[in-house]
Amino acid sequence: KLRKITEDGVTFKSHIDGRKFNLTPERSMEIQHLLGSTITMAFDECTPFPATEQQARESMQMSMRWAKRSKDAFVEREGYALYGIQQGSVFENLRRESSEKLTELDLPGHSVGGLAVGEGQQIMFDTLDFCVDMLPANKPRYLMGVGKPSDLVGAVMRGIDQLDCVLPTRSGRNAQAFTHHGTLNLKNGRHRDDDRPLDNQCGCPACTKYSRAYLHHLIKSGEMLGAMLLTWHNLAYYQDLMRGMREAISEGRMDAFARDFQAGQEGGDIDPVPIIED
Protein backbone atom coordinates (compact mmCIF):
# COMPACT_ATOMS: atom_id res chain seq x y z
CA LYS A 1 0.00 0.00 0.00
CA LEU A 2 2.98 2.30 0.49
CA ARG A 3 4.55 1.84 -2.92
CA LYS A 4 3.75 1.88 -6.63
CA ILE A 5 5.97 0.21 -9.23
CA THR A 6 6.13 1.48 -12.81
CA GLU A 7 8.58 1.06 -15.65
CA ASP A 8 10.36 4.20 -14.48
CA GLY A 9 10.94 2.93 -10.95
CA VAL A 10 9.24 2.92 -7.57
CA THR A 11 7.28 5.65 -5.82
CA PHE A 12 6.81 5.04 -2.12
CA LYS A 13 5.46 6.88 0.88
CA SER A 14 7.27 7.36 4.13
CA HIS A 15 5.62 5.31 6.87
CA ILE A 16 6.51 8.16 9.23
CA ASP A 17 5.03 11.26 7.64
CA GLY A 18 3.56 10.16 4.30
CA ARG A 19 6.09 12.04 2.15
CA LYS A 20 6.58 10.60 -1.34
CA PHE A 21 9.92 9.44 -2.69
CA ASN A 22 10.85 8.27 -6.17
CA LEU A 23 13.54 5.63 -6.63
CA THR A 24 14.79 4.76 -10.12
CA PRO A 25 17.71 2.64 -11.33
CA GLU A 26 19.69 5.82 -11.92
CA ARG A 27 18.97 7.23 -8.46
CA SER A 28 19.78 3.86 -6.89
CA MET A 29 23.20 3.88 -8.56
CA GLU A 30 23.76 7.44 -7.34
CA ILE A 31 22.86 6.60 -3.74
CA GLN A 32 25.10 3.52 -3.68
CA HIS A 33 27.91 5.57 -5.19
CA LEU A 34 27.52 8.20 -2.46
CA LEU A 35 27.55 5.45 0.18
CA GLY A 36 30.80 4.10 -1.27
CA SER A 37 29.39 0.59 -1.80
CA THR A 38 32.21 -1.61 -3.05
CA ILE A 39 29.59 -3.95 -4.48
CA THR A 40 26.68 -2.03 -5.99
CA MET A 41 23.51 -3.99 -6.67
CA ALA A 42 21.48 -3.49 -9.82
CA PHE A 43 18.01 -2.05 -9.22
CA ASP A 44 15.44 -4.84 -9.30
CA GLU A 45 12.12 -6.09 -8.00
CA CYS A 46 12.32 -8.99 -5.58
CA THR A 47 9.55 -11.20 -6.96
CA PRO A 48 7.28 -12.35 -4.13
CA PHE A 49 6.50 -16.00 -3.43
CA PRO A 50 4.21 -17.51 -4.45
CA ALA A 51 3.84 -15.94 -7.89
CA THR A 52 2.35 -17.23 -11.12
CA GLU A 53 4.69 -17.81 -14.04
CA GLN A 54 3.24 -14.77 -15.79
CA GLN A 55 3.75 -12.55 -12.74
CA ALA A 56 7.31 -13.84 -12.35
CA ARG A 57 8.02 -13.26 -16.07
CA GLU A 58 6.80 -9.65 -16.05
CA SER A 59 8.73 -8.91 -12.86
CA MET A 60 11.93 -10.53 -14.14
CA GLN A 61 11.82 -8.83 -17.54
CA MET A 62 11.34 -5.42 -15.93
CA SER A 63 14.26 -6.14 -13.59
CA MET A 64 16.42 -6.99 -16.60
CA ARG A 65 15.51 -3.68 -18.26
CA TRP A 66 16.37 -1.96 -14.99
CA ALA A 67 19.68 -3.85 -14.91
CA LYS A 68 20.63 -2.32 -18.27
CA ARG A 69 19.77 1.16 -16.97
CA SER A 70 21.75 0.43 -13.81
CA LYS A 71 24.83 -0.45 -15.84
CA ASP A 72 24.48 2.69 -17.95
CA ALA A 73 24.30 4.82 -14.78
CA PHE A 74 27.04 3.03 -12.83
CA VAL A 75 30.32 4.94 -12.50
CA GLU A 76 33.18 2.57 -13.29
CA ARG A 77 36.18 2.90 -10.96
CA GLU A 78 38.90 0.62 -9.67
CA GLY A 79 37.94 -1.46 -6.65
CA TYR A 80 34.17 -1.13 -7.19
CA ALA A 81 31.79 -3.45 -9.02
CA LEU A 82 28.19 -3.68 -10.17
CA TYR A 83 26.40 -7.03 -9.71
CA GLY A 84 23.37 -8.10 -11.69
CA ILE A 85 20.53 -9.92 -9.97
CA GLN A 86 19.05 -13.06 -11.52
CA GLN A 87 15.28 -13.30 -11.06
CA GLY A 88 12.56 -15.65 -12.26
CA SER A 89 11.12 -17.11 -9.04
CA VAL A 90 11.18 -20.93 -9.10
CA PHE A 91 10.73 -21.24 -12.88
CA GLU A 92 13.72 -22.70 -14.71
CA ASN A 93 12.92 -21.11 -18.09
CA LEU A 94 12.63 -17.65 -16.53
CA ARG A 95 15.86 -18.05 -14.58
CA ARG A 96 17.60 -19.01 -17.82
CA GLU A 97 16.21 -16.00 -19.68
CA SER A 98 17.32 -13.73 -16.83
CA SER A 99 20.82 -15.23 -16.85
CA GLU A 100 21.15 -14.73 -20.59
CA LYS A 101 20.19 -11.07 -20.29
CA LEU A 102 22.67 -10.51 -17.46
CA THR A 103 25.46 -12.34 -19.30
CA GLU A 104 24.97 -9.96 -22.23
CA LEU A 105 25.67 -7.03 -19.88
CA ASP A 106 29.09 -8.52 -19.00
CA LEU A 107 28.96 -7.50 -15.35
CA PRO A 108 31.77 -8.43 -12.91
CA GLY A 109 29.50 -10.51 -10.68
CA HIS A 110 25.99 -11.87 -10.41
CA SER A 111 23.47 -12.50 -7.65
CA VAL A 112 20.67 -15.00 -7.25
CA GLY A 113 17.66 -13.01 -6.06
CA GLY A 114 14.07 -13.83 -5.24
CA LEU A 115 14.85 -16.71 -2.87
CA ALA A 116 14.53 -16.96 0.92
CA VAL A 117 11.21 -15.13 0.59
CA GLY A 118 9.05 -17.81 2.20
CA GLU A 119 9.41 -20.74 -0.18
CA GLY A 120 11.20 -22.99 2.31
CA GLN A 121 14.65 -24.53 2.23
CA GLN A 122 13.90 -27.48 -0.03
CA ILE A 123 12.34 -25.36 -2.77
CA MET A 124 15.24 -22.93 -2.47
CA PHE A 125 17.74 -25.76 -2.88
CA ASP A 126 15.74 -27.24 -5.79
CA THR A 127 15.90 -23.84 -7.52
CA LEU A 128 19.60 -23.41 -6.82
CA ASP A 129 20.19 -26.86 -8.33
CA PHE A 130 19.36 -25.48 -11.77
CA CYS A 131 19.81 -21.70 -11.58
CA VAL A 132 23.36 -21.30 -10.25
CA ASP A 133 25.09 -23.00 -13.17
CA MET A 134 23.26 -20.68 -15.55
CA LEU A 135 25.52 -17.85 -14.35
CA PRO A 136 29.15 -17.52 -15.49
CA ALA A 137 31.41 -19.75 -13.41
CA ASN A 138 34.37 -17.39 -13.75
CA LYS A 139 32.60 -14.59 -11.87
CA PRO A 140 31.36 -14.44 -8.27
CA ARG A 141 27.90 -15.85 -7.67
CA TYR A 142 26.13 -14.34 -4.70
CA LEU A 143 22.97 -15.57 -2.94
CA MET A 144 21.08 -12.68 -1.39
CA GLY A 145 19.55 -12.77 2.08
CA VAL A 146 20.53 -16.31 3.12
CA GLY A 147 20.48 -17.64 5.80
CA LYS A 148 20.73 -20.28 8.52
CA PRO A 149 23.97 -22.29 8.81
CA SER A 150 22.43 -25.24 6.94
CA ASP A 151 21.34 -22.84 4.18
CA LEU A 152 24.92 -21.60 3.83
CA VAL A 153 26.40 -25.07 3.53
CA GLY A 154 23.73 -26.18 1.07
CA ALA A 155 24.19 -23.07 -1.05
CA VAL A 156 27.98 -23.42 -1.21
CA MET A 157 27.56 -27.06 -2.18
CA ARG A 158 25.52 -25.81 -5.13
CA GLY A 159 28.12 -23.33 -6.37
CA ILE A 160 27.39 -20.13 -4.43
CA ASP A 161 30.45 -18.01 -3.56
CA GLN A 162 29.02 -15.16 -1.47
CA LEU A 163 26.10 -14.76 0.93
CA ASP A 164 24.65 -12.16 3.25
CA CYS A 165 21.99 -12.20 5.95
CA VAL A 166 20.83 -10.33 9.05
CA LEU A 167 20.19 -13.62 10.86
CA PRO A 168 23.36 -13.80 13.04
CA THR A 169 22.70 -10.38 14.57
CA ARG A 170 18.91 -10.57 14.68
CA SER A 171 19.04 -13.98 16.33
CA GLY A 172 21.64 -12.76 18.80
CA ARG A 173 19.32 -9.95 19.84
CA ASN A 174 16.58 -12.53 20.39
CA ALA A 175 18.52 -14.98 22.61
CA GLN A 176 19.35 -17.46 19.83
CA ALA A 177 22.85 -18.83 19.38
CA PHE A 178 24.10 -20.94 16.46
CA THR A 179 26.59 -23.60 17.53
CA HIS A 180 28.35 -26.71 16.25
CA HIS A 181 25.61 -28.67 18.03
CA GLY A 182 22.62 -26.79 16.61
CA THR A 183 20.66 -23.71 17.62
CA LEU A 184 20.26 -22.82 21.31
CA ASN A 185 17.68 -20.64 23.02
CA LEU A 186 19.37 -18.96 25.97
CA LYS A 187 16.00 -18.13 27.51
CA ASN A 188 15.58 -21.83 28.25
CA GLY A 189 15.80 -22.68 31.94
CA ARG A 190 18.09 -25.63 31.24
CA HIS A 191 20.99 -23.16 31.04
CA ARG A 192 20.30 -21.57 34.43
CA ASP A 193 23.04 -23.41 36.37
CA ASP A 194 25.22 -24.54 33.46
CA ASP A 195 28.78 -23.28 33.90
CA ARG A 196 29.98 -24.73 30.58
CA PRO A 197 30.69 -22.58 27.50
CA LEU A 198 28.06 -21.81 24.93
CA ASP A 199 30.03 -23.74 22.28
CA ASN A 200 33.11 -25.71 23.29
CA GLN A 201 34.50 -25.46 19.74
CA CYS A 202 34.33 -21.66 19.53
CA GLY A 203 37.05 -19.23 20.56
CA CYS A 204 34.98 -16.04 20.74
CA PRO A 205 34.84 -14.04 24.01
CA ALA A 206 31.25 -15.11 24.69
CA CYS A 207 32.40 -18.73 24.75
CA THR A 208 35.81 -18.36 26.40
CA LYS A 209 34.97 -15.83 29.12
CA TYR A 210 31.37 -16.49 30.08
CA SER A 211 29.23 -19.48 31.02
CA ARG A 212 25.86 -20.46 29.70
CA ALA A 213 24.45 -19.67 33.13
CA TYR A 214 25.73 -16.10 32.99
CA LEU A 215 24.49 -15.58 29.42
CA HIS A 216 21.10 -16.97 30.49
CA HIS A 217 21.08 -14.55 33.44
CA LEU A 218 21.83 -11.59 31.16
CA ILE A 219 19.04 -12.53 28.78
CA LYS A 220 16.47 -13.10 31.52
CA SER A 221 17.46 -9.81 33.17
CA GLY A 222 17.07 -7.86 29.94
CA GLU A 223 20.72 -6.76 30.02
CA MET A 224 21.95 -5.50 26.63
CA LEU A 225 25.27 -7.27 27.21
CA GLY A 226 23.49 -10.59 26.62
CA ALA A 227 22.37 -9.59 23.14
CA MET A 228 25.82 -8.15 22.41
CA LEU A 229 27.64 -11.34 23.43
CA LEU A 230 25.29 -13.65 21.53
CA THR A 231 25.61 -11.44 18.45
CA TRP A 232 29.40 -11.54 18.79
CA HIS A 233 29.29 -15.33 19.06
CA ASN A 234 26.95 -15.78 16.09
CA LEU A 235 29.15 -13.63 13.86
CA ALA A 236 32.24 -15.57 14.99
CA TYR A 237 30.46 -18.87 14.33
CA TYR A 238 29.45 -17.78 10.82
CA GLN A 239 32.99 -16.64 10.06
CA ASP A 240 34.36 -19.96 11.29
CA LEU A 241 31.81 -21.85 9.20
CA MET A 242 32.69 -19.95 6.02
CA ARG A 243 36.42 -20.28 6.73
CA GLY A 244 35.96 -24.02 7.19
CA MET A 245 34.18 -24.32 3.85
CA ARG A 246 36.89 -22.33 2.05
CA GLU A 247 39.55 -24.65 3.45
CA ALA A 248 37.49 -27.74 2.62
CA ILE A 249 37.02 -26.58 -0.97
CA SER A 250 40.74 -25.87 -1.43
CA GLU A 251 41.58 -29.31 -0.02
CA GLY A 252 38.94 -31.14 -2.06
CA ARG A 253 36.92 -32.40 0.90
CA MET A 254 33.77 -30.29 0.78
CA ASP A 255 31.50 -33.36 0.64
CA ALA A 256 33.01 -34.68 3.86
CA PHE A 257 32.76 -31.24 5.47
CA ALA A 258 29.03 -31.07 4.65
CA ARG A 259 28.44 -34.55 6.09
CA ASP A 260 30.29 -33.69 9.30
CA PHE A 261 28.40 -30.43 9.62
CA GLN A 262 25.06 -32.17 9.20
CA ALA A 263 25.96 -34.85 11.73
CA GLY A 264 26.92 -32.20 14.28
CA GLN A 265 23.66 -30.34 13.81
CA GLU A 266 21.54 -33.49 13.96
CA GLY A 267 23.38 -34.78 17.03
CA GLY A 268 21.83 -32.04 19.12
CA ASP A 269 23.15 -30.01 22.01
CA ILE A 270 25.41 -31.48 24.66
CA ASP A 271 23.51 -32.95 27.60
CA PRO A 272 22.38 -30.38 30.15
CA VAL A 273 23.91 -30.21 33.60
CA PRO A 274 21.48 -31.75 36.10
CA ILE A 275 19.98 -29.25 38.55
CA ILE A 276 20.37 -30.44 42.13
CA GLU A 277 17.75 -28.97 44.43
CA ASP A 278 18.64 -28.25 48.06
N, C-alpha and C positions, 0 to 999 in steps of 0.2 A: 504493500500500500504506500510505501514511502518512496518508491522509485519507478521510473518509466524508462524502458529501453527502446531506443530507435537505432536506425542505421548510423546516425551521427555519434551516438554514445549513450550515456546514462544521465538522466536528470533525477536527483534525489533530494528529499527534504531532510533537514536536520531534525532529529528526534527531540532536540532540546528546545528550539525556538521556531521551527517550521521554515527556516530560510531555505531557499532552493540553491542547489549547486549543480553544475554541469561538468561531467567528466567524460572526456573523449580520449581516443588513443594518443593523440598529440599532447594533450594536457597530462596524461598519465606518464608519458616519457619525460616531460618537463619536470614533473614532481619528483620522479625517481632520480633524475639527474641532479636536482637541487639537494636531495637527500644523500647523494653520493653512493647510491646502490652499486656495488661491484657487479652484482647480477641483477639486471633489470628484466622484469617480466613483461611479455607482450600483453596488451590489453585484451581481455577475453571475457566471455560469459561462462561461469561455472554451471554447466547444465545440471538441473536438479534430478534427483532419482526418487521415484521412477519417472521416466519420460517415454513417450511413444517414439518410434523410429523417426516419424516426421518432425516431431518437436526437436529431437536430438540433431537431426540433419540441418534444420533451419538455424539452430543455435550454433552448431559447429561451423557452418559455412559463413555465418556472420563473424564468428571469432577469427576465421582465416582471413577474411577481408580486413578485419581490425589488425591482424598480425602484420599484414603488408603495410598498413598505415603506420604501425608502430615502428617497423624497420625504417621507413622513410623519415620518421621524426627522430629516431635515435641518433645521438651524437657519438660517433665512433671515437674512441680514445684508448690508449694503451692501458691494460689492466682492468678494463670494464667490458662487459658482454651483455648481449640481449638474447634471452632464451624465448623460443616459441613454446606454445602450450598446445599439446595434442588434445583434442576433444572428440566426442562421438559416443559418449555414454558407454553402454555395454555392447554396442553393435560393431562387429568386426569390420564390415564394409565401410562404415563411417570413420572408424579409427584409421583405416588404410587411406581413405581420401584425405583426411586431415594430415596424415604423415606425409603424403605426397606433396601437398600444398606447402607444408613447412620445409620440406627438403628443397623445394624450388627456391626458397628464400635464402638458403645457404647460411643459416644462423650458427653461431658457435656452440650452442647447446639447445637441448629440447627437454620439455617437461611433459609428464603425463598428468593431465588434469581431469577433473570430473569424477574422481574416485574418492573413497572415504567420505561419502556424502549420505550414508545410511543404507548402502547396499549390502553390507555385511562382508566379513573377511573372505569367505569362499568365493563369492561373486567377484570381489576385487581381484583375488588371485587368478580366477578363471579369465578375467579380462586382461590382466597382465601377461598371462600365458601367450596371448596372441598379439598384444599391442606393443610390447616393448621392442621386439625385434623388427618392427616396422620402422623404427627410428634409426638413424645412422649409428653404427657401432663404434665409430671413431670419434664420437662427440659425447660429452656427458649426457646422461639420461637421468632425469630428476623427477621423483614422485612427490607430488605436493600434498602436504597436510597429513602425513602418515608417519608414525602411528604408535601402537603398542609394540613392545619388544618382538613379539612373534610376527607382527606385520613387517618390521624392519628386516628380520631374517628371511622371511618369505619373499619380500620384494627384491632383496639382493640376490637371492637364489634365482630370480627370474630376470636378472640383468640390469637392475636399477643401481645407479652409482651414487646418487645424492637424495637425501630426504630432509624434511623439516616437519616439526609439529610442536604445538604448545603443550602436549600431554605431560612431559616431565615436570614442568613448572606448575601447571594447573593441578596435577595430581598431588604434587608436593604440598600445595596450599590446602588440599582437601584430605590430608592425613594418609595418602596412599604412597607406598614405596615399592618400586620395582627392584627385585632381587634375583640372584641366581636360582632361588628356590620358588619363584613366583611372586605374585603381588600381595603385599601385606597392607592391612588396615590398622594403623596405629591407634585408632579409637578403641579397638577390641580389648576387652579386659584381660585377655590371656597374656598381654604384655606387661601387666601392672607390676609384677615382681620379678621380671626377667632381666637379669643383669648381663645378658649376652649381647653381642653387637647385632645391629640390624641385619647385616650381611657379612658373614665371616670371610668372604672372598673379596671384599671391597676395602680399599685403602683411603676412602674419603674421611674427612674429620667427623662426620656424623657417625661413622661406623667405628672409628679408632679411638674416639674420645668420649663417646656417650653410649649409654646402655639403652636397650629397648624400653626399660622401665622409665628412664628419664625422658625419653622422647614421648612416650605415652603420657607421662605427667604434663609435659609442655602442651601437648595437643588438648588434653582434657581441661587444662587450665586456661586455654585460649591465648597462650603466650605466642607472640609472633616468631620467636626463636624456633619453635617447633616446625612451622611452615618453612622457615629459612633453611633449617638443617635437612629436612626431607627433600626440599628442592635441590639443595646442593648434592645430596646423595643421588637423586634421580638423574641429574645431569652427568655426574661422574659415572654412574652405571651405564648410561647411554653411550658415553664416550668410550668406555671400556668395551662395550659390546661392538661398536663400530670398529674400534682398533683391532679387536679379535677377529672380525670378519676380514679386514684388510690383510692381516697376517695369514689367515687361513687361505685366502685367495692366492696370495703370492707363493704360498707353499703347496698349493694344489690339494688342499684337504678341506674344502668348503663343505662338501657333503657330510664329512665326519663332524665338522663343527656344528652344522645344523642339527644332526642327530643328537649330539651331546647337549646342545641347548634345549632341545625339546624334552629330552629325558630329565634334565634338571628342573624344567618348569612343571612337568607332569609329576615329578616326585613329591612336590609339595614342600611346605615349610618344614624346618627342623622342629622336632617335637617340643612342645611348650614345657617350661619348667613347672613342676607341680607346686600348687599353692598350699602351704601347710598352715592350717588355722591354729591359733593358740587354744 
